[in-house]
Amino acid sequence: MRSNENFLKIQSSYLFSMIGKKVREYKATNPQGDIIRLGIGDVTRPLPEAITQAMHSAVDDMSSESSFRGYPPEYGYDFLVEKINRYDFAARGVKLENDEIFVSDGAKSDTGNIGDIISVDNTVSVCDPIFPVYIDTNVMSGRAGVLLGNGKWSKLVYLAGSEKTDFLPELPKEHADIVYLCFPNNPTGMGITKPQLQKWVDWANENKSIILYDAAYEAFITEDLPHSIYELEGAKTCAIEFRSFSKTAGFTGVRCAYTIIPKQLTVNGVSLNKLWARRQATKFNGVSYVTQRAAEARYSDEGRKQVEQTIDFYLNNARIIKNGLNEAGFKTWGGVNSPYIWLKVPETMTSWEFFDYLLEKIQVVGTPGSGFGPAGEGFFRLTAFGNADKTLEAVERIKNLFAK
């Protein structure tokens, strides 16, 4: 008997677990400290009323024999899939078939589980900085190789972002079978234009590569940017897209998302749509009826209106943070099409030193950029998911601390 030794390669402490540990240690010695958390990207606004009403109604359905539902369909109830297709894609001119949409319990799960249907021998390319799950799940599956002294994995192809490119990755200079893209980006908050994304789609088709496109934050887009990669010509033959209700409708504690795999997407003549359908039918029992009715309500007239109000609330927080940081002399990215604000830390500090400095001096918690990859060193992420008053207070503390 042997364990999966790939798990032993992963760093022992997950980024956000390490942050939590530091905060707990600080509170233990400073119990009166008023800590404001702008680090982990969990939402704080309650579920919209239209959604909770739908949940109550669905619970009532479950209490009657005539309307009780048992195991849900592995790929999602038709009533939800049809709404997703109509409002998220057809409304933007994207034509999909319903059986190209797979409802799940989270985009984080799907971006990790998608590795089940691709060979362990495929070369994976990741942006740097990047959401840690993309890398960690490939380490678990044996695609990453060994961890090098520079913080990179030997078998991964890194696409380093920088100030010069506004943290947008450049096309790989070496072959990559799989490329992870996330726009609007977590952690940098940057979006991507249609011409910029079209270059990626064209590159992927030319190189017979697959783009794993995480669009979990598309609802925060305020400028003329693509909401779906399928708005681009040729994307259906080279891209899988992940979407989530977590940040859009406040489902971080409810859990619902979906993944799009077009039937046109094949590898050596094999349909990835069919492989994913088989994977889900075997390993996943579907999302509960109550949850899917809640997700469906997000698309009702009232649901759309209430969700937009919540997103506007978070975007207003983002504007407050970004403007305050700029006033304090920081260089920032994001915060316009995203709930994330990326900032450059003082040159005399590392990302973790800046984390400790904010915690000790003003009790504000953010996320060190180095936790998102080597290219994140020297940068820091703040999120707009906090309480409005607390967000204002945190910004004032930062401005006062760095007042010139």
Phi, psi and omega in degrees: 000127178228145177278169174284101187291346177296329179295332181288343181281337184290143177305139190297332183240120176296144185313307186285338173291322179294320177298314180301320180296315179297320180293318178298318179296321178294316181295327180297326181261349179225065186299339181270355183295134179266090185276132176248123185261114174236037185253285183291138186277049175268144181282162180234340180287144179291163177300142176302148185300322180300327180285315180293326176297319178295323178294317178300317179296320180292325176297319177299321177302321183287347181267359180242138181299325184288335183241005179297142176237134177264231179304131177280162174301140183301331187255000178114147176293144179303323184298329178276315182301319180296321179292317177304311182299315185292312188270327184269339185234302181303322180297340179253015177082012179262124181261117177233155171268148184301327182277013169261000182248126182239113179282140183217186182263008177162142177293328177299317178298314185292320180295334175277316184288340182301336178297343179296333187257007176237149184296146178292344181276351180293144177274130184251135177245137181229148173286158178220113009285164187206156173296125190303332185299325181301319180282311186301321181290332176282330172296314181301326183270355176092014181268348191270340183085225181241154180281125181269170183294338181272009179085004180255158178265140192296328185262355181271145175262118184263137177244091188286131172269162181205171177301323184299327182255012186054034177064020171274132183286150173267158180301144180300140177269352175231164186293139174221129179283324183233135176231129175268125173234144179223114179215136348307144195278142166247113027254351193281343180077005184275144176262180180225139181278166178298314177300321179294318180288328178299325177299322179291318179297315179297318179299315182297317179293321179294325184260006181055042179254166180241133175264125172263105192254111180268109182248036185298339185248018184299332182293346181270358182293128179245345182256182182277078181233155178292136176272333180226145177293339181283359170286347182264140180297130177090358186290332183292344179262003183215003188224144169245133183244140179245134178230159183216147172270357188300300182276333181292309186242011177079030185269021182301329178259001181255319174077097172201139180203185174201155180235140179253124173230102181297149179292338179287346183276112181228156174233115183052041178082359181262130180284120177288335175299315180291322179295317180293322177299319180291320179298313182295320180296330182273318190253355187225133181262013176087171180263140186302153178302315181300316180295318182290327174294324177297315180295322178300321182295339177300335183265357176291166180303312180292321180299315179297319180296316182290322177295319178299322178296319178294316179297319177299323178300312181291322179294327175294318174303318181298318178297319180298314180296311183299313181296320179295319178296319179297321178295328180279359176097007180273148170270131187230159173226161177077195177080001180252312177248020189202154175277004183251139176240127182251127184228153177271127183279161176306141186298341181277357185236153166274173179299316180288327176294323177293321175302309181298322182296314179295320181294315183289318187276319186227006176058041174249131183250127174232199181236122179298133181298331181296340177290348180257008178128164183305323181288351178274352178298134182093004180228173189207144179246133170242149181245156183261016186272010183273179173296144184299313181295319180293324178297315177300317180297317180299317180296319179296320178298317181294316180298318180293322181294322184254017179301135182271000000 
